[in-house]
Amino acid sequence: MTGPSLAGIWGRKAGTVEGFTRYSKAFKQADIIWNEHSLDAWLENPKTFIPNNRMTFRGLQDKAQRHDLIAYLRSVSQEQGPSSDQQAEGMSEGMMSQGRMLNLKALEANNRITSISHCGDTYTVTVQTEEAYEFWEFNLRFKTDGSEDGPVAGHPVIIPASMRGDRVFIIFAAPTEISAFIKSECPQ
Ligand code: HEM
């Protein structure tokens, strides 16, 4: 589970980042305001500070590290550091945790998939420009995105997952589309 944005955390009530839909019950019910004391207790032991939360990060045992991290969060929160927009500009691919960069309905023709076939250990992905790309099956990851920024139903998209272009994400609008779309066939 990717967590909520921590931009503007200082003085904010826990569990209230707008648009973050994955909060646990524990967080929704928590009555905590984030400041140096609450953040220190949370980061020292997330499990006991808010029991049954969904954060997989185990925290920081080192007091000095927590102190530095909290000072950083405070300074960027009070806009002495890079804004989240500036950080987003620096990212070239993929999506951000919740402020999404890519609208998957608005990609170019060479990101729009027209067919996928599977043969042996290889997928062949054909896009709207009629180019066909081959991927070793282990380098290809299937995802779904049912949000309003996700792909059009029935029209999966392909985006790079590595700089070398040998790894990609294929994103469908819904899980039921995945196996229905992929044909098991080998080139003649
Ligand atoms: C230094 C590293 C991290 C810090 C300082 C941090 C801090 C926080 C804070 C302050 C919250 C509460 C936010 C709020 O009230 O909206 C939170 C929630 C959360 N974080 Fe982290 N986090 C860290 C790393 C991670 C990592 C590595 C993950 C997972 C990959 C993660 C996943 C989550 C999740 C899922 C929540 C929501 C918990 C729930 O709803 O139960 N965090 N984190």
Boltz pocket constraint, residues with backbone or C-beta under 6 A from the ligand:
constraints:
  - pocket:
      binder: B
      contacts: [[A, 1], [A, 2], [A, 3], [A, 4], [A, 5], [A, 6], [A, 9], [A, 13], [A, 14], [A, 15], [A, 16], [A, 17], [A, 22], [A, 23], [A, 24], [A, 25], [A, 26], [A, 27], [A, 42], [A, 43], [A, 52], [A, 53], [A, 54], [A, 55], [A, 56], [A, 57], [A, 69]]
      max_distance: 6.0
